[in-house]
Amino acid sequence: MTPSEDRAVRLPHLTGARAPLTRTVDVVDEFGRASQVSIPAERDLTVYVDKRELVTLMTLGGHPEWLVLGYLRNQRLVGGLDEIESITVDWDVGAASVKTRHGIDRIEERTARRVVTTGCGQGSVFGSLMDEIDKVCLPPEAGLRQSQLYGLVDAIRLKESTYKSAGSVHACALFRGAELLLFVEDVGRHNAVDTIAGWMWLQDAVAPGSMVGEDKVFYTTGRLTSEMVIKSAQMGVPVVVSRSGITEMGLEVARRVGLCAIGRATHKRFLCFANPQRLHWDAMPAVPAARSHTLDAL
């Protein structure tokens, strides 16, 4: 057996389960008129690891196996894909069963302390995640051109999405420069970023080195909280962009790890909150001319 064949058989078996992202409901508008609209189909997914209940995630269910993989990775509960034998998702009972090859060392101790985050639907992380942030090392030379930033913001604006048809969801995306690699929507931005992390993990296992984070940019429609910044940094991504703003702790973490945090990014406007040296200013918009006091007086 060749090394590549051996690597292939060590990938986890995934069921490839999917669920409808939206459902149609009856509504009545302000004029008393009846009609039908689409709404996101939020559902619960309880994750079991070796028959031990770990967490319940509220999700749309678009890519549940990627979500579970990314969650386990971002929580630092597993270190490699070869540690996982399979992930079986059964929507009839709302469960994802993870079977590992050798168990997770000290899982009770490592999952004992849980932090409820600001994520939509109340996300949660295990306390040790914050303790390991100083181990993250982002490539010092990685960055983003201003023109690429404008390109990715425009790509998100033009993207057909569940949000446009049904609202009430967050979106996250992974870019290489201005090239959109993956777009994920979910009821919470923390689920969307975990789904992207799981996808990156699988892609890199199939083609080693293809998903290194140094040339990637992470985008989210939600605010940049400490959880979002930490997960982006753990993925090795040195630049994050948000349509919203940033929290105080999110800013503190971004500064600690050297991550470029960009918020309020719409059209040609944005605010760089941390590490602007990673931005290459190649597309500065024209500064509006100052109004003449003489003209104002006329």
VENMO-V328417 format. One record per helix or strand. SS is the DSSP state (2 for helix, 1 for strand). FROM is the first residue (numbers start at 1). LEN is the number of residues. If there is no record, write none. Layout:
ss=SS from=FROM len=LEN
ss=SS from=FROM len=LEN
This chain:
ss=2 from=3 len=7
ss=1 from=13 len=2
ss=1 from=22 len=7
ss=1 from=34 len=7
ss=1 from=43 len=7
ss=1 from=52 len=8
ss=2 from=64 len=11
ss=2 from=81 len=3
ss=1 from=84 len=7
ss=1 from=95 len=6
ss=2 from=107 len=4
ss=1 from=114 len=3
ss=1 from=124 len=3
ss=2 from=128 len=4
ss=2 from=133 len=3
ss=1 from=144 len=2
ss=2 from=146 len=13
ss=2 from=162 len=5
ss=1 from=170 len=7
ss=1 from=179 len=8
ss=2 from=189 len=18
ss=2 from=213 len=3
ss=1 from=216 len=5
ss=1 from=224 len=1
ss=2 from=226 len=9
ss=1 from=239 len=4
ss=1 from=246 len=1
ss=2 from=248 len=10
ss=1 from=260 len=7
ss=1 from=269 len=6
ss=2 from=276 len=3
ss=1 from=279 len=2
ss=2 from=293 len=5
